[in-house]
Amino acid sequence: MRRQQQDVALLIRWMRDFTEKQQNLFLVLATFLVGFRPSDLQKLVDEDVEDAARTLAATLETAGKGVIYEHPAASATGAQLAASLKTVLAEARTSLATTDRDGALVLRRIEEGSRELRADAPAERTFLELLGRIVRPEGSAPTPDPAPRLIVP
């Protein structure tokens, strides 16, 4: 119970000054990150999340200045994640009516949150594990209890 309260407190702190659209976008991206599985049998780690968020945010910020330049990711998994996140952001522009500025801001916060957690407790998946405790990937639901609890005489 205490861990869940700490997780939610961190999430609230990261989303503290977001608009409602940005909060929704953060939750959409968090849900996507929890469910993301890279190809090539690679394991997604916090550094990949930081890399993808940083490079995609930089690309969006550069485009906001009128320059079209796609910043490259440092790792193959980071590049794959960035490409997938780009698709999610494009869908969010339509469904959530977000802007590239919203996307860049949320991605920077994801990058900062991951970096902050790794500094406090250096592990490979600290940020991703926190997100996994808070959100569920799309399509997953709590597993129903297989045995009914009602006893009928």
C-alpha positions in Angstrom: 0.0 0.0 0.0 2.8 2.4 0.9 4.6 1.6 -2.4 1.5 2.4 -4.4 1.1 5.7 -2.6 4.7 6.6 -3.4 4.2 5.6 -7.0 1.1 7.7 -7.4 2.8 10.7 -5.6 5.7 10.5 -8.1 3.2 10.3 -11.0 1.3 13.3 -9.7 4.6 15.3 -9.2 5.6 14.6 -12.8 2.2 15.7 -14.1 1.8 18.6 -11.7 1.7 21.4 -14.3 0.2 19.6 -17.2 -3.0 20.6 -18.9 -5.8 18.0 -19.1 -4.7 17.1 -22.7 -1.1 16.7 -21.6 -2.1 14.5 -18.7 -4.1 12.3 -21.0 -1.2 12.1 -23.4 1.2 11.2 -20.6 -1.1 8.3 -19.6 -1.4 7.2 -23.2 2.4 7.1 -23.6 2.9 5.4 -20.2 0.4 2.7 -21.2 2.2 2.3 -24.5 5.6 2.0 -22.8 4.4 -0.6 -20.4 3.1 -2.8 -23.3 6.0 -2.1 -25.7 8.1 -5.1 -26.7 11.1 -4.4 -28.9 11.9 -6.8 -31.7 15.2 -8.7 -32.0 14.7 -10.2 -28.5 16.0 -7.0 -26.9 14.9 -6.0 -23.4 13.5 -2.5 -23.0 15.3 -0.7 -20.3 15.0 2.8 -18.8 18.0 4.1 -20.9 16.1 3.2 -24.1 13.0 5.1 -22.8 15.2 8.1 -22.0 17.0 7.9 -25.4 13.7 7.6 -27.4 12.0 10.4 -25.4 15.0 12.7 -25.7 15.5 12.3 -29.4 11.7 12.5 -30.3 11.3 15.5 -28.1 14.3 17.2 -29.7 12.8 16.4 -33.2 9.4 17.9 -32.2 11.1 21.0 -30.7 13.2 21.5 -33.8 10.1 21.2 -36.0 8.4 23.8 -33.9 11.2 26.2 -34.9 10.5 25.5 -38.5 13.4 23.2 -39.2 12.7 19.6 -40.3 15.4 17.4 -38.8 15.0 14.0 -37.2 17.4 13.6 -34.3 18.9 10.1 -34.2 18.6 7.7 -31.2 21.8 6.4 -29.7 20.6 2.8 -29.5 18.8 0.5 -31.9 16.1 -0.2 -29.3 15.8 3.5 -28.6 15.3 4.2 -32.3 12.7 1.5 -32.6 10.8 2.9 -29.6 11.1 6.5 -30.9 9.5 5.4 -34.2 6.7 3.6 -32.4 6.2 6.6 -30.1 6.0 8.9 -33.1 3.1 6.8 -34.4 1.4 7.0 -31.0 1.8 10.8 -30.9 0.4 11.1 -34.4 -2.7 9.2 -33.3 -3.0 11.4 -30.2 -3.0 14.5 -32.3 -6.2 13.3 -33.7 -7.9 11.5 -30.8 -6.8 13.8 -28.0 -6.3 17.0 -30.1 -2.8 17.5 -28.8 0.0 19.5 -30.4 3.7 18.8 -31.1 4.4 21.1 -28.2 2.3 19.0 -25.9 4.2 15.9 -27.2 7.6 17.4 -26.6 6.7 18.6 -23.1 5.4 15.2 -22.1 8.3 13.3 -23.6 10.8 15.6 -21.8 8.9 14.8 -18.5 9.2 11.1 -19.2 12.9 11.5 -19.9 13.3 13.5 -16.6 11.3 11.0 -14.6 13.3 8.1 -15.8 16.6 9.8 -15.2 15.4 10.8 -11.7 14.5 7.3 -10.7 17.7 5.8 -12.1 19.7 8.3 -10.1 17.9 7.4 -6.9 18.0 3.6 -7.5 20.2 2.6 -10.3 18.5 -0.4 -11.9 17.7 -1.3 -15.5 13.9 -1.0 -15.3 13.0 1.2 -12.4 10.9 3.7 -14.4 9.2 1.0 -16.5 8.4 -1.0 -13.4 6.8 2.0 -11.7 4.7 2.6 -14.8 3.8 -1.1 -14.8 2.5 -0.9 -11.3 0.3 2.1 -12.1 -1.0 1.5 -15.6 -2.1 -1.6 -17.5 -1.1 -2.2 -21.2 -3.9 -1.9 -23.7 -6.0 -5.0 -24.0 -5.0 -6.4 -20.6 -7.6 -6.7 -17.9 -7.6 -8.1 -14.4 -7.8 -11.8 -14.6 -11.2 -13.1 -13.3 -11.4 -15.4 -10.4 -11.7 -18.9 -12.0 -13.8 -20.4 -9.1 -17.1 -18.8 -8.0 -17.2 -17.8 -4.4 -20.9 -18.4 -3.9 -21.7 -21.7 -2.3 -25.0 -23.2 -3.4 -26.5 -26.0 -1.3 
